């Protein structure tokens, strides 16, 4: 028993010794860490500014790439819209044996289409940074900010309205037998925004003129000039074509079919981008190629009517769809003779260069 008692005491002394060592170790570690924390310091102001400058530089380098990626995605969406539009036009041609008329201008003696509608002033001005205002200078107007605050909605329907059933937009419910601008049902119908009629890159006022739906796509009117042949006026263009037939696919009361496109469906423009339009407006139906305005993004005004040619909200290209439904961007620096040839359906022009 005495031996067992001494053994237990020895064990207690041993455990007491171990506990003392553990406490010593914890005390040492606490002292060491406390000393380390005292010696440690934070960022100086200079170091913080350097880090911020590096972050700002990285953001500046990455932002253009991000913006370009987003713009490419918008351009792809725009081309998909044009594919859908041409498919709808092909379906229309299958049903009616021709593409829709660019704009319907019937005999106004027997049919009452109502009157034009003045949408001025806009609730919010439309601004176009790439536009070239050729109202007073057609030769080479500079590219700059155009502010549009007025528009006249003509009383005629264009192809955008005729194509609605093929675009699966039957519920827009236009009454073609009633006056276009004089019946509330038609005014409400033209207020419907059709997503496929607007390019994703378009920057247009959120408050729409008259509340009407936008479009940034126009049909190919063909090649015309602003001044028409007049044998008694030597200042007119002797080679100008009449407005009613610009050798394009869409124009006044047109009924063009595939067989009329003798230049080939792969080399004839069907639709292209434009800076501005209202899909319910007959004057927004088409864009003409004017030899006296050999550039994109053109705009001009005649009396109370406003006109846009082909152009885009992209900085360097304009998207087009050909009659065969191939869609592609075309550079704004294209040879204008080549572009003019693409705008005619039966001109027979030889295209010898890439575009």
PyMOL commands that set and color helices and strands:
alter all, ss='L'
color gray80, all
select helices_A, chain A and resi 2-39+45-96+159-162+170-172+184-190+195-197+209-211+258-260+265-267+282-284+336-342
alter helices_A, ss='H'
color red, helices_A
select strands_A, chain A and resi 117-118+126-128+132-133+146-148+152-153+217-224+269-273+286-290+298-302+305-308+317-322+327-331
alter strands_A, ss='S'
color yellow, strands_A
deselect
rebuild
show_as cartoon
